């Protein structure tokens, strides 16, 4: 179980306890924490999606490079494929940067 899943489950259990015992002040704060946890999940999913996009660009770039290098020499006609591979690698680097920005936690 991921730490986020564990946190959400713990908050749900505590929310139920607060509701059962009539601790409505605490229940309000648990609800706030549940909203924050939902934001964390959305952020983690954005990181996952960005990382997957980077992986896709990397794999396509590798495929193009392997295709060009398959015969051991680079022909002039294959330069376009290498340029596309370079462009894909640049897009992947941008996605990597975006994922690292999304994953950055600022101290309070």
C-alpha positions as CSV (number, residue, x, y, z in Angstrom):
1,X,0.0,0.0,0.0
2,X,1.4,3.4,-0.9
3,X,1.8,6.0,1.8
4,X,-0.9,8.2,0.1
5,X,-3.3,5.3,0.1
6,X,-2.5,4.5,3.7
7,X,-3.1,8.2,4.7
8,X,-6.4,8.3,2.9
9,X,-7.6,5.1,4.6
10,X,-6.4,6.4,8.0
11,X,-8.3,9.7,7.5
12,X,-11.4,7.8,6.5
13,X,-11.2,5.6,9.6
14,X,-10.7,8.7,11.8
15,X,-13.5,10.5,10.1
16,X,-15.8,7.7,10.9
17,X,-14.7,7.7,14.6
18,X,-15.3,11.4,14.8
19,X,-18.7,11.1,13.3
20,X,-19.7,8.2,15.6
21,X,-18.5,10.1,18.7
22,X,-19.9,13.5,17.7
23,X,-16.5,15.1,17.5
24,X,-17.6,17.6,14.9
25,X,-14.8,20.1,15.4
26,X,-12.3,17.4,14.8
27,X,-14.4,16.1,11.9
28,X,-14.1,19.4,10.2
29,X,-10.3,19.3,10.4
30,X,-10.2,15.7,9.1
31,X,-12.3,16.9,6.2
32,X,-9.8,19.6,5.4
33,X,-7.0,17.0,5.6
34,X,-9.0,14.7,3.2
35,X,-9.3,17.6,0.7
36,X,-5.5,18.1,0.9
37,X,-5.0,14.4,0.4
38,X,-7.2,14.5,-2.7
39,X,-4.9,17.3,-4.0
40,X,-1.9,15.2,-3.3
41,X,-3.4,12.3,-5.3
42,X,-4.1,14.6,-8.2
43,X,-0.5,16.0,-8.0
44,X,0.9,12.5,-7.9
45,X,-1.2,11.5,-10.9
46,X,0.1,14.5,-12.8
47,X,3.6,13.4,-12.0
48,X,2.9,9.9,-13.2
49,X,1.3,11.1,-16.5
50,X,4.2,13.5,-17.1
51,X,6.8,10.7,-16.5
52,X,4.9,8.4,-18.8
53,X,5.0,11.0,-21.5
54,X,8.8,11.3,-21.0
55,X,9.1,7.6,-21.2
56,X,7.1,7.5,-24.5
57,X,9.4,10.1,-26.0
58,X,12.5,8.3,-24.9
59,X,11.3,5.0,-26.3
60,X,10.4,6.5,-29.7
61,X,13.8,8.3,-29.8
62,X,15.6,5.0,-29.0
63,X,13.6,3.2,-31.7
64,X,14.6,5.9,-34.3
65,X,18.3,5.8,-33.3
66,X,18.4,2.0,-33.4
67,X,16.8,2.0,-36.8
68,X,19.4,4.5,-38.1
69,X,22.3,2.6,-36.6
70,X,21.1,-0.9,-37.5
71,X,23.4,-1.2,-40.5
72,X,26.4,0.4,-38.7
73,X,26.6,3.5,-40.8
74,X,24.6,6.7,-41.1
75,X,23.3,7.7,-44.5
76,X,22.5,11.3,-45.4
77,X,18.8,10.2,-45.8
78,X,18.8,9.1,-42.1
79,X,19.7,12.5,-40.7
80,X,16.0,13.4,-40.6
81,X,15.3,10.5,-38.3
82,X,18.2,11.5,-36.0
83,X,16.9,15.1,-35.9
84,X,13.5,13.7,-34.9
85,X,15.1,11.5,-32.2
86,X,16.9,14.6,-30.9
87,X,13.6,16.5,-30.8
88,X,11.9,13.7,-28.9
89,X,14.8,13.6,-26.4
90,X,14.3,17.3,-25.9
91,X,10.6,16.9,-25.3
92,X,11.4,14.1,-22.8
93,X,13.8,16.4,-21.0
94,X,11.1,19.0,-20.7
95,X,8.7,16.4,-19.3
96,X,11.4,15.3,-16.8
97,X,11.8,18.9,-15.7
98,X,8.0,19.3,-15.4
99,X,7.7,16.1,-13.3
100,X,10.5,17.3,-11.0
101,X,8.8,20.6,-10.6
102,X,5.5,18.9,-9.7
103,X,7.3,16.6,-7.2
104,X,9.1,19.5,-5.5
105,X,7.9,20.0,-1.9
106,X,8.5,23.5,-0.5
107,X,9.2,23.7,3.2
108,X,6.7,25.5,5.3
